[in-house]
Amino acid sequence: MSTTFAADAAPAVNPRSRVILASLVGTTIEFYDFYVYATAAVLVFPHLFFPAGNDTTALLASFAIFGAAMVARPLGAIFFGHLGDKKGRKITLVGALLTMGIATFLIGLLPTFQTAGWFAPLLLVILRLAQGFALGGEWSGAALVATENAPAGKRAVYGTFPQLGAPIGFIIANGLFLAIAALMPSEDPSRPSDAFLSWGWRLPFLFSAVMVIVGLWVRISLVESPAFAKAVEHGRIQKLPLAAAFKTHWRELILGTFYMLATYVLFYLMTTFSLSYGRAPTTAAVPGLGYDYRTFVLMMIGGVVFFGIFTLVSGPWADRWGRRRTLIGITAAIVLFGLLWVPILSAGPVGVMAWLVIGFTLMGLTFGPMGALLPELFPANVRYTGSGISYNVSSILGAAVAPFIAVALWSYGGGSPFWVGIYLSVMALLTLAALVIGKETRDVNMDH
């Protein structure tokens, strides 16, 4: 990119409404796509993409494919981070969104194990890896659009808008699945109807194409952020952003990875594991809560409303008190929450609802400040790469294994979630240690 282009582009400013919408719409689509897969991983894929046999084995295999995407995310972070730090945020965000949308749409067209044998789960793995690869570049780009264009003193507030895509995507994805399941009711609450398994499950994946078109329309109208334009103008663009990030900011890469760890584990326990645990019959070999799909998803959506509200609440807190101080208190609360799973869930339906509300409230409070914190760890010329690697390597340590470990611990506990809660507390303690070691980033200059 030439300095002439940078000089022309630098004076242009993105309107605040466009910044908010562009950062929000992409992550909404991103999380919609992942929630659609997460829901199908519980409801559909164990029945359709693996041979009949042990239900727990099929569920674990489905979760293993779910986790495979997390392995691809750091590779996506490197690829899209390189483009974002060399060529600009806009073109990179468009490419990541297209990759994600195409992969999700194609999942809706896949053959099942009954018609294609082991070729079916192989294709599912490939497309799931493509989803993860795209997601590796999506979040950091959206966070940079928000924070690099934020007015003074409101960076954490603006950083919550890409984070808000998570609860909104959850509500849209699960609301759509819920509506389709209601139109195709099943007589067996532990299994979707034949019509749903035959073709109904495909509709949410195919619908993603509509959302991607909207996202592209919004993002194509963006101009580059002042931070990236100044990096180009002053000749600070790195030939190899990845090498530069590891050479000069390896400490920040490690800290950022552990900052996100508790957030990722809590995120996937509350959204993926909880759906399995909530729907498992109380008489099963590994018993659960015994709720039917519709009832439990409605309860989850109620909890996710608190996720959205407290994501927005966390921004002003982090701007006022600082990212580090805010997150230390929230992470300590997550440690306590993990220790109290069994007492809370033992209180019947009220306890289950309280568990969901508390978990999703803490999720919003810990997730919201990350939109500002991780980008603030790195200078503009390696910011896309650095924040993306931290965010996505943490996905391997946290999200990739969280559902799998949770199911194993749930089985080990004979149906009790006690050890799953302990697992959450231990991961939160690691995040707490990183926050204590780290420094406050509220006042860093994002243009450098």
Sequence and secondary structure as in RCSB ss.txt:
>XXXX:A:sequence
MSTTFAADAAPAVNPRSRVILASLVGTTIEFYDFYVYATAAVLVFPHLFFPAGNDTTALLASFAIFGAAMVARPL
GAIFFGHLGDKKGRKITLVGALLTMGIATFLIGLLPTFQTAGWFAPLLLVILRLAQGFALGGEWSGAALVATENA
PAGKRAVYGTFPQLGAPIGFIIANGLFLAIAALMPSEDPSRPSDAFLSWGWRLPFLFSAVMVIVGLWVRISLVES
PAFAKAVEHGRIQKLPLAAAFKTHWRELILGTFYMLATYVLFYLMTTFSLSYGRAPTTAAVPGLGYDYRTFVLMM
IGGVVFFGIFTLVSGPWADRWGRRRTLIGITAAIVLFGLLWVPILSAGPVGVMAWLVIGFTLMGLTFGPMGALLP
ELFPANVRYTGSGISYNVSSILGAAVAPFIAVALWSYGGGSPFWVGIYLSVMALLTLAALVIGKETRDVNMDH
>XXXX:A:secstr
  HHHHHHHTT    HHHHHHHHHHHHHHHHHHHHHHHHHHHHTHHHHSS SS HHHHHHHHHHHHHHHHHHHHH
HHHHHHHHHHHT HHHHHHHHHHHHHHHHHHHTT   HHHHTTHHHHHHHHHHHHHHHHHHHHHHHHHHHHHHT 
 TT HHHHHHHHHHHHHHHHHHHHHHHHHHHHHS  SSTTS  HHIIIIITHHHHHHHHHHHHHHHHHHHT    
HHHHHHHHTT   SSHHHHHHHH HHHHHHHHHHTHHHHHHHHIIIIIHHHHHHS TTSSS      HHHHHHHH
HHHHHHHHHHHHHHHHHHHHH HHHHHHHHHHHHHHHHHTHHHHHTTHHHHHHHHHHHHHHHHHHHHTTHHHHHH
HTS GGGHHHHHHHHHHHHHIIIIITHHHHHHHHHHHTTT  HHHHHHHHHHHHHHHHHHHHS   TT  TT 
